[in-house]
Amino acid sequence: MAVAPATAHAAPLTYSALSPDGRHLYVASQTDEEDGALTHFSVGAGGALTYVGCYGLPAGCEPSGFDEFIWPKGIVVSPDGRDVYVLGPGLGRYRRGGDGRLTYVGKDTSGRLGNVRSLAISPDGRALYAAGGDETVFRESRVVHFRRDSATGATAYAGCIGTDFTSRTADCVALPAGVVSTSGAMSLVVSADSRHVYTTGWVGGVSEFSGVTAVTHFRAGDDGALSFADCIGNAPSGCTEFPYGTYGLTPRMQSLALAGSQLTVGSDAGTTMRFGLGSGGELTFAGCSGSTPACAFTGAGSPTPATIELLPPDEPTQFGGGLNARIKTTGGWAARWEYGPTTAYGLWRDGGSTSSAGNGWTRLETSLRDVAPGRTYHYRLVVNTPAGVVYSPDATFTTLPYGPPQYPPSVWSHQPLGNAGTSVAFAATVDGSGFPTRWWFEWGETQAYGRTTPPRQLSEADARTHSVKELVTGLTPGKQYYYRVVAENAAGRAEGHGSGVFTYAGPTPGDPDPSPTPDPSPTPDPSPSPDPTPSPDPTPSPDPTPSPSPDPSPDPTPSPSPDPSPDPTSSPDPSPTPDPDPSPDSTPSPTPDPSPDPTASPSPDPAGPFATAPLSPPSLSPSPARASVPSTPKPRVSVSKRRIVVTLAARTRVTIHRRQDGRWVRVASVTTRATIRRTVRPGLYRVTAGIVTRQVRVR
């Protein structure tokens, strides 16, 4: 039996695909230390695997065909068994021989494949789909569609659908306004009739604004093009919300399985969710299993239900209190405190710290830090075991009075959600300082605003930070708008720093197919990763040692593109970053009128974390005819010994990240027009230079 090379064998399995006849298994793998590999096994009796060979950079492997076979993100075998497709980066294609061995055919880089995480092929073999996006709320996410020629296996980019695109115009269809359910798309699956596609998405929160968790259903047309159908998720997703009590269903949802009329979703918290599918493929929540108290418990343990005894609570303060209880059970269990101003509760917290209370009892303690002064709260403990869910009796505690509020609310304006061109959801966080608080948005076409959304009352007068949003309609696609959040309580009024949005000017649901021809050649940049915007990092402080090769001298020729007036709402990046819009239009606009726009005075604090759209107002003067200007060569990234070399032809923002402990850690960020030569430690690096992003390995 052939023995797998140690370098290829050591990498953990990340993605795998089985040939239709079940006789061959293909595994795409990667570690932080090793290069990616595509490994081929034959499948024998009883599922026994025999190593056949591998493709990639590790010693003993055949060439993969990729220039860089780094961090493969998905692998599928075509239904006819002739082709294997791999994301790694770009969409690579291999032709299978009669013995299952692979021959590299080519790579399709025509689609929007930045930050993709999963790949699927339709059972009819006519479409491939890739899903991905940044794992942070407010960032672009999408499902990309490739048409496949069933006769040759060749693919052609056909379009995409998603939300919050970094480019003001793109060929992607936007989700309905306010819906961001594809955020952080993790996995996807296609129905047996090739008419429905389902994705899961998860992103973390930013600056106390809640993250997004959702499952999305798309319908596929005769040509495989996707249209949004429905979704289920948490409140920020803009979808139908998960049922009450399923608080534990918001961790990262990583896997999807489709069987008949049921969709099963697995999460990294060990909870499995089930969704029923209607006659039109629509989603309904059907239940869950795992350790989450609202779900059927799947752990091992005694069939005897748990016994719960509530203990006296700690002495409450104005904004907090401590809850105590003890439980008796054997085997696995999970617990959750539910609390709120009524017996409907509405808030929850994990069981908290545990300690032995003797005689088989376990003591549970938790502290609450988000309640309001002078109010009575109801609470109970919920314990789940294999024998079922047990609820303690209802109990109450009353926080100390605080008198009139001494502090106004705390507010923060965030980037918008679900930018659909004519509509968008403004987003913010509001902390009412523990007292009744109302909030609204001021918005308009200048920073004078002039319009307001209806005032809303915070759901609870507590000390929590609330994620709020408001859908605004009737906007003009491709136009700039400004907004800020405002809140007030009896102590005063608080105004958030100004933020802004360029409304999306690309296709929206119901528009004609944005890419009626499969020819990908008109795309100016064949692989424009959506997240190499020059300032995607929410903390864009420059690296203390940005580059060993600084700009040797100030640029003697002033760039014609910056506006002489200060950008009123630009991201507070200390580097003089040019317009971050990664639009493929390489023809610069003429120099604007040097007289500043009287309505564009700078905000006291610019857009803060808003960094995905340029916020300077458009020029009001008529644009003269554009002269023919030769396009600027793209930045080039290479490795020379232990140096990363970035060759530039114009002033460009360059950011270097190193892969460490499963995540990207920034090591340098600089804006310059000089060639960068940076000595680094061995490892895997991601280099973003303007609209170009490359991953390179330094040995």
C-alpha positions as semicolon CSV with decimal commas, in nm:
position;residue;x (nm);y (nm);z (nm)
1;M;0,000;0,000;0,000
2;A;0,130;0,346;-0,084
3;V;0,222;0,561;0,214
4;A;0,120;0,926;0,227
5;P;0,407;1,175;0,253
6;A;0,434;1,306;0,607
7;T;0,393;1,667;0,500
8;A;0,071;1,596;0,316
9;H;-0,055;1,349;0,573
10;A;-0,004;1,580;0,872
11;A;-0,237;1,856;0,758
12;P;-0,584;1,835;0,915
13;L;-0,883;1,760;0,694
14;T;-1,067;2,077;0,600
15;Y;-1,287;1,984;0,304
16;S;-1,355;1,655;0,130
17;A;-1,560;1,520;-0,161
18;L;-1,651;1,167;-0,266
19;S;-1,677;1,060;-0,629
20;P;-2,030;0,966;-0,744
21;D;-1,937;0,596;-0,759
22;G;-1,810;0,612;-0,400
23;R;-1,470;0,472;-0,495
24;H;-1,251;0,780;-0,460
25;L;-1,216;1,042;-0,185
26;Y;-1,050;1,381;-0,239
27;V;-0,939;1,588;0,060
28;A;-0,828;1,954;0,059
29;S;-0,621;2,036;0,367
30;Q;-0,404;2,309;0,517
31;T;-0,229;2,402;0,842
32;D;-0,066;2,724;0,957
33;E;0,275;2,568;0,902
34;E;0,224;2,363;0,586
35;D;0,117;2,452;0,234
36;G;-0,219;2,335;0,107
37;A;-0,257;1,992;-0,048
38;L;-0,522;1,803;-0,244
39;T;-0,496;1,438;-0,143
40;H;-0,650;1,142;-0,329
41;F;-0,759;0,818;-0,158
42;S;-0,924;0,514;-0,307
43;V;-1,213;0,368;-0,106
44;G;-1,217;-0,006;-0,056
45;A;-1,444;-0,258;0,112
46;G;-1,596;-0,132;0,433
47;G;-1,482;0,222;0,355
48;A;-1,111;0,146;0,401
49;L;-0,893;0,421;0,255
50;T;-0,576;0,370;0,051
51;Y;-0,350;0,666;-0,022
52;V;-0,310;0,723;-0,397
53;G;-0,131;1,058;-0,427
54;C;-0,139;1,429;-0,355
55;Y;-0,117;1,761;-0,539
56;G;0,035;2,074;-0,393
57;L;0,357;2,218;-0,253
58;P;0,436;1,970;0,030
59;A;0,727;1,738;-0,043
60;G;0,623;1,426;-0,232
61;C;0,319;1,585;-0,397
62;E;0,269;1,651;-0,766
63;P;0,222;2,016;-0,873
64;S;-0,126;2,146;-0,793
65;G;-0,143;2,372;-1,099
66;F;-0,211;2,673;-0,876
67;D;0,051;2,946;-0,845
68;E;-0,032;2,937;-0,474
69;F;-0,232;2,651;-0,329
70;I;-0,307;2,818;0,003
71;W;-0,601;2,769;0,236
72;P;-0,835;2,570;0,010
73;K;-1,191;2,656;0,102
74;G;-1,401;2,394;-0,072
75;I;-1,397;2,092;-0,302
76;V;-1,670;1,921;-0,507
77;V;-1,688;1,646;-0,767
78;S;-1,920;1,702;-1,062
79;P;-2,229;1,476;-1,072
80;D;-2,100;1,311;-1,391
81;G;-1,776;1,227;-1,207
82;R;-1,551;1,386;-1,469
83;D;-1,433;1,701;-1,291
84;V;-1,310;1,807;-0,948
85;Y;-1,336;2,175;-0,852
86;V;-1,132;2,334;-0,572
87;L;-1,133;2,683;-0,422
88;G;-0,774;2,756;-0,346
89;P;-0,763;3,060;-0,434
90;G;-0,967;3,094;-0,753
91;L;-1,186;2,814;-0,882
92;G;-0,948;2,539;-0,997
93;R;-1,058;2,250;-1,217
94;Y;-0,911;1,901;-1,245
95;R;-1,014;1,628;-1,490
96;R;-1,052;1,279;-1,341
97;G;-0,902;0,982;-1,518
98;G;-1,042;0,632;-1,527
99;D;-0,838;0,545;-1,216
100;G;-0,956;0,858;-1,034
101;R;-0,623;1,039;-1,069
102;L;-0,639;1,410;-1,137
103;T;-0,500;1,627;-1,415
104;Y;-0,498;2,002;-1,364
105;V;-0,698;2,182;-1,635
106;G;-0,708;2,546;-1,534
107;K;-0,830;2,809;-1,290
108;D;-1,125;3,049;-1,317
109;T;-1,054;3,380;-1,141
110;S;-1,339;3,575;-1,295
111;G;-1,573;3,569;-0,994
112;R;-1,591;3,764;-0,669
113;L;-1,414;3,497;-0,466
114;G;-1,266;3,700;-0,180
115;N;-1,304;3,538;0,163
116;V;-1,509;3,246;0,033
117;R;-1,564;2,957;0,274
118;S;-1,768;2,694;0,094
119;L;-1,839;2,550;-0,249
120;A;-2,133;2,349;-0,385
121;I;-2,241;2,216;-0,724
122;S;-2,599;2,168;-0,836
123;P;-2,711;1,806;-0,885
124;D;-2,786;1,879;-1,252
125;G;-2,420;1,981;-1,292
126;R;-2,502;2,316;-1,454
127;A;-2,410;2,556;-1,170
128;L;-2,149;2,601;-0,901
129;Y;-2,197;2,828;-0,600
130;A;-1,939;2,974;-0,362
131;A;-2,036;3,158;-0,042
132;G;-1,827;3,390;0,167
133;G;-1,761;3,727;0,322
134;D;-1,587;3,891;0,614
135;E;-1,664;3,755;0,962
136;T;-1,752;4,101;1,094
137;V;-2,089;4,273;1,084
138;F;-2,129;4,562;0,835
139;R;-1,892;4,398;0,584
140;E;-1,964;4,261;0,236
141;S;-2,092;3,906;0,193
142;R;-2,218;3,718;-0,110
143;V;-2,308;3,393;-0,283
144;V;-2,129;3,368;-0,617
145;H;-2,275;3,178;-0,915
146;F;-2,072;3,011;-1,190
147;R;-2,233;2,850;-1,494
148;R;-2,084;2,514;-1,587
149;D;-2,068;2,370;-1,937
150;S;-2,183;2,011;-1,889
151;A;-2,002;1,900;-2,205
152;T;-1,658;2,045;-2,128
153;G;-1,670;2,115;-1,753
154;A;-1,560;2,476;-1,813
155;T;-1,701;2,741;-1,581
156;A;-1,788;3,109;-1,632
157;Y;-1,877;3,367;-1,369
158;A;-2,248;3,447;-1,392
159;G;-2,317;3,687;-1,105
160;C;-2,373;3,700;-0,732
161;I;-2,619;3,802;-0,463
162;G;-2,542;3,944;-0,122
163;T;-2,529;4,257;0,090
164;D;-2,324;4,558;0,200
165;F;-2,097;4,563;-0,103
166;T;-1,777;4,762;-0,067
167;S;-1,810;4,898;-0,420
168;R;-2,081;5,156;-0,479
169;T;-2,171;4,972;-0,796
170;A;-2,121;4,602;-0,856
171;D;-2,262;4,319;-1,059
172;C;-2,412;4,158;-0,749
173;V;-2,784;4,165;-0,677
174;A;-2,853;4,318;-0,334
175;L;-3,063;4,141;-0,073
176;P;-3,380;4,321;0,038
177;A;-3,310;4,639;0,233
178;G;-3,206;4,573;0,591
179;V;-3,149;4,200;0,534
180;V;-2,788;4,091;0,598
181;S;-2,844;3,716;0,635
182;T;-2,548;3,622;0,413
183;S;-2,306;3,796;0,650
184;G;-2,013;3,565;0,714
185;A;-2,157;3,291;0,493
186;M;-2,011;2,965;0,625
187;S;-2,166;2,680;0,427
188;L;-2,422;2,611;0,155
189;V;-2,616;2,323;0,006
190;V;-2,825;2,277;-0,311
191;S;-3,155;2,088;-0,321
192;A;-3,188;1,764;-0,518
193;D;-3,391;1,935;-0,792
194;S;-3,130;2,216;-0,822
195;R;-3,405;2,475;-0,758
196;H;-3,313;2,585;-0,406
197;V;-2,989;2,692;-0,234
198;Y;-2,949;2,731;0,143
199;T;-2,667;2,906;0,330
200;T;-2,570;2,962;0,692
201;G;-2,404;3,281;0,807
202;W;-2,236;3,406;1,122
203;V;-2,045;3,724;1,203
204;G;-1,927;3,872;1,529
205;G;-2,036;4,209;1,663
206;V;-1,849;4,540;1,641
207;S;-1,830;4,807;1,914
208;E;-2,108;4,637;2,111
209;F;-2,337;4,614;1,809
210;S;-2,466;4,257;1,798
211;G;-2,342;4,011;1,537
212;V;-2,555;3,823;1,286
213;T;-2,663;3,459;1,275
214;A;-2,899;3,337;1,003
215;V;-3,005;3,066;0,760
216;T;-3,099;3,191;0,413
217;H;-3,307;3,033;0,134
218;F;-3,253;3,128;-0,231
219;R;-3,447;3,010;-0,534
220;A;-3,248;2,914;-0,843
221;G;-3,379;3,000;-1,189
222;D;-3,355;2,789;-1,501
223;D;-3,008;2,932;-1,563
224;G;-2,901;2,882;-1,200
225;A;-2,922;3,252;-1,109
226;L;-3,026;3,305;-0,745
227;S;-3,303;3,520;-0,601
228;F;-3,370;3,579;-0,232
229;A;-3,666;3,383;-0,092
230;D;-3,666;3,397;0,290
231;C;-3,445;3,363;0,597
232;I;-3,453;3,290;0,971
233;G;-3,205;3,448;1,211
234;N;-3,148;3,680;1,505
235;A;-3,274;4,040;1,520
236;P;-2,982;4,218;1,345
237;S;-3,007;3,980;1,047
238;G;-3,332;4,138;0,930
239;C;-3,489;3,790;0,903
240;T;-3,781;3,618;1,070
241;E;-3,646;3,571;1,423
242;F;-3,568;3,243;1,594
243;P;-3,842;3,138;1,841
244;Y;-3,831;3,269;2,195
245;G;-3,609;3,065;2,424
246;T;-3,364;2,952;2,158
247;Y;-3,101;3,194;2,282
248;G;-2,835;2,931;2,251
249;L;-2,885;2,907;1,875
250;T;-2,675;3,213;1,798
251;P;-2,323;3,067;1,791
252;R;-2,136;3,004;1,469
253;M;-2,344;2,777;1,242
254;Q;-2,095;2,571;1,050
255;S;-2,255;2,277;0,869
256;L;-2,559;2,209;0,652
257;A;-2,731;1,884;0,556
258;L;-3,040;1,854;0,335
259;A;-3,257;1,543;0,341
260;G;-3,604;1,550;0,186
261;S;-3,807;1,827;0,345
262;Q;-3,572;1,892;0,637
263;L;-3,261;2,109;0,662
264;T;-3,023;2,035;0,949
265;V;-2,772;2,293;1,073
266;G;-2,487;2,218;1,311
267;S;-2,317;2,480;1,530
268;D;-1,985;2,502;1,709
269;A;-2,173;2,500;2,041
270;G;-2,280;2,138;1,991
271;T;-2,640;2,230;1,913
272;T;-2,818;2,098;1,604
273;M;-3,106;2,293;1,453
274;R;-3,377;2,154;1,228
275;F;-3,576;2,352;0,973
276;G;-3,879;2,228;0,784
277;L;-3,906;2,308;0,414
278;G;-4,237;2,401;0,259
279;S;-4,359;2,314;-0,091
280;G;-4,175;2,621;-0,222
281;G;-3,862;2,547;-0,017
282;E;-3,949;2,809;0,245
283;L;-3,794;2,773;0,592
284;T;-3,975;2,707;0,920
285;F;-3,803;2,641;1,252
286;A;-3,871;2,278;1,347
287;G;-3,670;2,228;1,665
288;C;-3,323;2,175;1,803
289;S;-3,118;1,929;2,004
290;G;-2,807;1,964;2,216
291;S;-2,720;2,115;2,551
292;T;-2,913;2,440;2,497
293;P;-3,193;2,450;2,759
294;A;-3,461;2,522;2,498
295;C;-3,361;2,214;2,294
296;A;-3,395;1,838;2,332
297;F;-3,095;1,730;2,542
298;T;-2,857;1,487;2,373
299;G;-2,597;1,436;2,647
300;A;-2,557;1,122;2,857
301;G;-2,699;1,104;3,207
302;S;-2,968;0,980;3,441
303;P;-3,330;0,965;3,325
304;T;-3,425;1,132;3,655
305;P;-3,525;1,499;3,614
306;A;-3,313;1,762;3,785
307;T;-3,409;1,905;4,122
308;I;-3,380;2,285;4,158
309;E;-3,375;2,494;4,476
310;L;-3,351;2,872;4,449
311;L;-3,132;3,033;4,718
312;P;-3,169;3,391;4,841
313;P;-3,030;3,643;4,589
314;D;-2,742;3,874;4,675
315;E;-2,822;4,225;4,793
316;P;-2,911;4,412;4,471
317;T;-2,756;4,743;4,369
318;Q;-2,900;5,011;4,143
319;F;-2,784;4,833;3,826
320;G;-2,713;4,475;3,928
321;G;-2,786;4,176;4,141
322;G;-2,664;3,825;4,212
323;L;-2,873;3,509;4,162
324;N;-2,807;3,182;4,344
325;A;-2,946;2,829;4,329
326;R;-2,848;2,466;4,373
327;I;-2,938;2,169;4,157
328;K;-2,914;1,789;4,193
329;T;-2,876;1,570;3,886
330;T;-2,649;1,300;3,749
331;G;-2,477;1,301;3,412
332;G;-2,495;1,583;3,162
333;W;-2,695;1,897;3,216
334;A;-2,720;2,257;3,095
335;A;-2,862;2,558;3,279
336;R;-2,977;2,908;3,202
337;W;-3,116;3,197;3,406
338;E;-3,415;3,379;3,258
339;Y;-3,507;3,721;3,393
340;G;-3,704;4,035;3,306
341;P;-3,959;4,288;3,433
342;T;-4,246;4,038;3,389
343;T;-4,293;3,661;3,394
344;A;-4,239;3,669;3,019
345;Y;-3,872;3,726;3,118
346;G;-3,708;3,805;2,780
347;L;-3,348;3,826;2,903
348;W;-3,117;3,536;2,976
349;R;-2,775;3,446;3,109
350;D;-2,581;3,120;3,126
351;G;-2,589;2,924;3,448
352;G;-2,275;3,098;3,571
353;S;-2,009;2,963;3,805
354;T;-2,054;2,626;3,974
355;S;-1,925;2,472;4,294
356;S;-2,002;2,163;4,499
357;A;-2,269;2,208;4,764
358;G;-2,232;1,855;4,912
359;N;-2,457;1,549;4,904
360;G;-2,478;1,553;4,524
361;W;-2,586;1,918;4,500
362;T;-2,421;2,172;4,270
363;R;-2,435;2,543;4,349
364;L;-2,487;2,794;4,065
365;E;-2,415;3,165;4,093
366;T;-2,443;3,447;3,840
367;S;-2,424;3,826;3,848
368;L;-2,649;4,063;3,653
369;R;-2,506;4,396;3,539
370;D;-2,767;4,522;3,295
371;V;-3,078;4,595;3,500
372;A;-3,246;4,927;3,577
373;P;-3,265;5,101;3,916
374;G;-3,578;5,093;4,127
375;R;-3,745;4,806;3,941
376;T;-3,871;4,461;4,032
377;Y;-3,741;4,176;3,820
378;H;-3,876;3,824;3,785
379;Y;-3,633;3,536;3,738
380;R;-3,615;3,159;3,722
381;L;-3,355;2,888;3,656
382;V;-3,399;2,645;3,365
383;V;-3,211;2,312;3,374
384;N;-3,203;2,064;3,085
385;T;-3,108;1,696;3,124
386;P;-3,176;1,379;2,923
387;A;-3,494;1,347;3,130
388;G;-3,623;1,682;3,006
389;V;-3,637;2,049;3,097
390;V;-3,712;2,157;3,454
391;Y;-3,810;2,513;3,554
392;S;-3,769;2,658;3,900
393;P;-4,052;2,855;4,060
394;D;-4,066;3,224;3,972
395;A;-3,890;3,460;4,213
396;T;-3,824;3,834;4,226
397;F;-3,568;4,091;4,338
398;T;-3,588;4,471;4,338
399;T;-3,299;4,699;4,250
400;L;-3,223;5,005;4,461
401;P;-3,371;5,339;4,350
402;Y;-3,133;5,581;4,186
403;G;-3,331;5,903;4,172
404;P;-3,338;6,126;3,865
405;P;-3,090;6,026;3,596
406;Q;-2,756;6,202;3,627
407;Y;-2,615;6,104;3,290
408;P;-2,755;6,134;2,938
409;P;-2,754;5,825;2,713
410;S;-2,442;5,690;2,547
411;V;-2,475;5,647;2,168
412;W;-2,263;5,540;1,874
413;S;-2,348;5,557;1,504
414;H;-2,243;5,250;1,305
415;Q;-2,221;5,159;0,941
416;P;-2,553;5,086;0,769
417;L;-2,698;4,739;0,719
418;G;-2,854;4,592;0,406
419;N;-2,771;4,867;0,157
420;A;-3,015;4,798;-0,127
421;G;-2,992;5,128;-0,317
422;T;-3,336;5,274;-0,261
423;S;-3,346;5,162;0,103
424;V;-3,097;5,099;0,381
425;A;-3,107;5,032;0,756
426;F;-2,920;5,286;0,970
427;A;-2,757;5,113;1,268
428;A;-2,639;5,231;1,610
429;T;-2,591;5,131;1,972
430;V;-2,774;5,311;2,253
431;D;-2,719;5,284;2,630
432;G;-2,991;5,461;2,823
433;S;-2,787;5,470;3,149
434;G;-3,059;5,274;3,321
435;F;-3,350;5,509;3,257
436;P;-3,635;5,542;3,006
437;T;-3,474;5,655;2,682
438;R;-3,599;5,730;2,335
439;W;-3,384;5,738;2,022
440;W;-3,405;5,829;1,652
441;F;-3,184;5,903;1,352
442;E;-3,120;6,238;1,190
443;W;-3,030;6,209;0,823
444;G;-3,012;6,393;0,495
445;E;-2,807;6,471;0,187
446;T;-2,568;6,700;0,380
447;Q;-2,437;6,706;0,734
448;A;-2,709;6,954;0,817
449;Y;-2,932;6,642;0,804
450;G;-3,282;6,794;0,796
451;R;-3,484;6,473;0,827
452;T;-3,556;6,240;1,119
453;T;-3,687;5,891;1,165
454;P;-3,974;5,831;1,408
455;P;-3,863;5,832;1,776
456;R;-3,841;5,486;1,932
457;Q;-3,837;5,384;2,297
458;L;-3,569;5,144;2,420
459;S;-3,729;4,809;2,492
460;E;-3,604;4,820;2,852
461;A;-3,491;5,100;3,082
462;D;-3,177;4,910;3,178
463;A;-2,802;4,955;3,175
464;R;-2,748;4,736;2,869
465;T;-2,615;4,859;2,537
466;H;-2,890;4,804;2,281
467;S;-2,828;4,740;1,911
468;V;-3,086;4,944;1,720
469;K;-3,159;5,000;1,353
470;E;-3,414;5,184;1,140
471;L;-3,506;5,109;0,780
472;V;-3,513;5,422;0,562
473;T;-3,674;5,406;0,217
474;G;-3,715;5,634;-0,083
475;L;-3,342;5,692;-0,138
476;T;-3,168;5,748;-0,470
477;P;-2,923;5,473;-0,575
478;G;-2,562;5,588;-0,607
479;K;-2,614;5,898;-0,393
480;Q;-2,446;5,996;-0,067
481;Y;-2,642;6,038;0,253
482;Y;-2,536;6,133;0,604
483;Y;-2,687;6,022;0,933
484;R;-2,635;6,007;1,307
485;V;-2,818;5,858;1,602
486;V;-2,972;6,080;1,868
487;A;-3,104;5,969;2,209
488;E;-3,236;6,146;2,515
489;N;-3,349;6,074;2,869
490;A;-3,441;6,300;3,159
491;A;-3,074;6,394;3,208
492;G;-3,015;6,520;2,858
493;R;-2,955;6,447;2,494
494;A;-2,672;6,263;2,321
495;E;-2,579;6,284;1,952
496;G;-2,372;6,022;1,776
497;H;-2,084;6,115;1,552
498;G;-2,183;6,151;1,190
499;S;-2,167;5,855;0,957
500;G;-2,247;5,821;0,592
501;V;-2,346;5,588;0,315
502;F;-2,327;5,580;-0,061
503;T;-2,643;5,398;-0,159
504;Y;-2,583;5,091;-0,371
505;A;-2,621;5,151;-0,743
506;G;-2,596;4,791;-0,860
507;P;-2,879;4,553;-0,949
508;T;-3,154;4,484;-0,698
509;P;-3,418;4,208;-0,689
510;G;-3,632;4,226;-1,000
511;D;-3,366;4,389;-1,215
512;P;-3,255;4,210;-1,533
513;D;-2,976;3,957;-1,506
514;P;-2,663;4,170;-1,456
515;S;-2,449;3,923;-1,650
516;P;-2,654;3,775;-1,935
517;T;-2,345;3,645;-2,112
518;P;-2,114;3,396;-1,948
519;D;-1,802;3,558;-2,093
520;P;-1,602;3,681;-1,792
521;S;-1,351;3,873;-1,999
522;P;-1,502;4,223;-1,956
523;T;-1,419;4,212;-1,585
524;P;-1,122;4,450;-1,547
525;D;-0,985;4,277;-1,238
526;P;-1,016;3,901;-1,268
527;S;-1,011;3,835;-0,897
528;P;-1,122;4,142;-0,707
529;S;-1,144;4,018;-0,351
530;P;-1,418;4,224;-0,189
531;D;-1,240;4,280;0,136
532;P;-0,912;4,433;0,019
533;T;-1,063;4,776;0,072
534;P;-0,777;4,996;0,179
535;S;-0,915;5,043;0,532
536;P;-1,118;4,738;0,633
537;D;-0,948;4,709;0,969
538;P;-1,171;4,861;1,241
539;T;-0,858;4,984;1,422
540;P;-0,647;5,130;1,143
541;S;-0,354;5,248;1,352
542;P;-0,036;5,217;1,152
543;D;0,220;4,961;1,243
544;P;0,501;5,119;1,446
545;T;0,749;4,980;1,193
546;P;0,552;5,000;0,872
547;S;0,830;4,930;0,630
548;P;1,206;4,916;0,615
549;S;1,190;5,105;0,287
550;P;1,004;5,433;0,353
551;D;0,912;5,674;0,086
552;P;1,250;5,827;0,005
553;S;1,118;6,174;-0,052
554;P;0,788;6,361;-0,064
555;D;0,603;6,314;-0,384
556;P;0,701;6,621;-0,591
557;T;0,401;6,583;-0,817
558;P;0,076;6,636;-0,632
559;S;-0,182;6,372;-0,699
560;P;-0,472;6,511;-0,901
561;S;-0,734;6,307;-0,722
562;P;-0,767;6,437;-0,361
563;D;-1,016;6,712;-0,297
564;P;-0,843;7,026;-0,164
565;S;-1,117;7,051;0,097
566;P;-1,099;6,804;0,386
567;D;-1,306;6,492;0,353
568;P;-1,597;6,563;0,587
569;T;-1,657;6,209;0,698
570;S;-1,355;6,007;0,603
571;S;-1,246;5,720;0,823
572;P;-1,005;5,843;1,095
573;D;-0,707;5,670;0,944
574;P;-0,381;5,846;1,018
575;S;-0,249;5,746;0,678
576;P;-0,345;5,967;0,382
577;T;-0,535;5,687;0,222
578;P;-0,679;5,753;-0,123
579;D;-1,036;5,680;-0,216
580;P;-1,090;5,323;-0,090
581;D;-1,354;5,242;-0,344
582;P;-1,216;4,939;-0,532
583;S;-1,407;5,026;-0,845
584;P;-1,237;4,883;-1,153
585;D;-1,270;5,215;-1,329
586;S;-0,908;5,309;-1,375
587;T;-0,975;5,650;-1,533
588;P;-0,939;5,920;-1,265
589;S;-1,197;6,192;-1,248
590;P;-1,075;6,548;-1,313
591;T;-0,972;6,769;-1,027
592;P;-1,283;6,894;-0,844
593;D;-1,366;7,258;-0,793
594;P;-1,122;7,377;-0,526
595;S;-1,387;7,578;-0,347
596;P;-1,514;7,368;-0,058
597;D;-1,874;7,264;-0,037
598;P;-2,034;7,490;0,226
599;T;-2,242;7,201;0,355
600;A;-1,950;6,966;0,394
601;S;-1,787;7,092;0,712
602;P;-1,597;6,823;0,897
603;S;-1,773;6,624;1,167
604;P;-1,626;6,660;1,520
605;D;-1,533;6,294;1,497
606;P;-1,551;6,136;1,152
607;A;-1,730;5,820;1,058
608;G;-1,554;5,611;1,318
609;P;-1,571;5,249;1,214
610;F;-1,742;5,333;0,885
611;A;-1,474;5,251;0,631
612;T;-1,646;5,072;0,348
613;A;-1,767;5,372;0,147
614;P;-1,602;5,704;0,066
615;L;-1,797;5,978;0,237
616;S;-1,693;6,299;0,060
617;P;-1,986;6,463;-0,120
618;P;-1,990;6,439;-0,497
619;S;-1,873;6,741;-0,692
620;L;-2,157;6,977;-0,778
621;S;-1,979;7,130;-1,076
622;P;-2,031;6,978;-1,419
623;S;-1,759;6,734;-1,515
624;P;-1,564;6,825;-1,828
625;A;-1,487;6,561;-2,085
626;R;-1,234;6,315;-1,950
627;A;-0,897;6,298;-2,114
628;S;-0,759;5,962;-2,208
629;V;-0,523;5,865;-1,924
630;P;-0,322;5,544;-1,933
631;S;-0,418;5,302;-1,659
632;T;-0,181;5,267;-1,363
633;P;-0,017;4,923;-1,336
634;K;-0,144;4,713;-1,049
635;P;0,078;4,659;-0,746
636;R;0,290;4,342;-0,762
637;V;0,358;4,123;-0,459
638;S;0,650;3,881;-0,445
639;V;0,882;3,709;-0,199
640;S;1,261;3,734;-0,208
641;K;1,433;3,518;0,052
642;R;1,273;3,635;0,379
643;R;1,139;3,960;0,239
644;I;0,794;4,050;0,116
645;V;0,834;4,285;-0,178
646;V;0,549;4,509;-0,294
647;T;0,618;4,702;-0,615
648;L;0,402;5,012;-0,655
649;A;0,344;5,255;-0,940
650;A;0,129;5,503;-0,748
651;R;0,060;5,603;-0,391
652;T;-0,112;5,301;-0,237
653;R;-0,223;5,172;0,101
654;V;-0,043;4,845;0,179
655;T;-0,139;4,617;0,468
656;I;0,037;4,294;0,566
657;H;-0,125;4,029;0,788
658;R;0,035;3,709;0,921
659;R;-0,160;3,389;0,981
660;Q;-0,128;3,304;1,349
661;D;-0,335;3,072;1,569
662;G;-0,602;3,036;1,302
663;R;-0,655;3,408;1,244
664;W;-0,496;3,697;1,052
665;V;-0,285;3,932;1,264
666;R;-0,178;4,266;1,116
667;V;0,197;4,327;1,119
668;A;0,229;4,636;0,898
669;S;0,022;4,911;0,738
670;V;0,161;5,199;0,535
671;T;0,063;5,433;0,252
672;T;0,346;5,507;0,008
673;R;0,445;5,505;-0,357
674;A;0,789;5,352;-0,294
675;T;0,862;4,983;-0,331
676;I;0,825;4,806;0,002
677;R;1,077;4,545;0,112
678;R;0,989;4,406;0,453
679;T;1,182;4,132;0,629
680;V;0,945;3,896;0,812
681;R;0,948;3,568;1,000
682;P;0,867;3,246;0,816
683;G;0,496;3,186;0,781
684;L;0,186;3,256;0,574
685;Y;0,108;3,620;0,495
686;R;-0,178;3,809;0,331
687;V;-0,073;4,127;0,152
688;T;-0,331;4,386;0,047
689;A;-0,209;4,661;-0,186
690;G;-0,498;4,874;-0,311
691;I;-0,736;4,640;-0,493
692;V;-0,482;4,358;-0,506
693;T;-0,471;4,087;-0,238
694;R;-0,226;3,796;-0,237
695;Q;-0,133;3,527;0,009
696;V;0,235;3,435;0,011
697;R;0,447;3,194;0,211
698;V;0,781;3,305;0,348
699;R;1,020;3,022;0,430
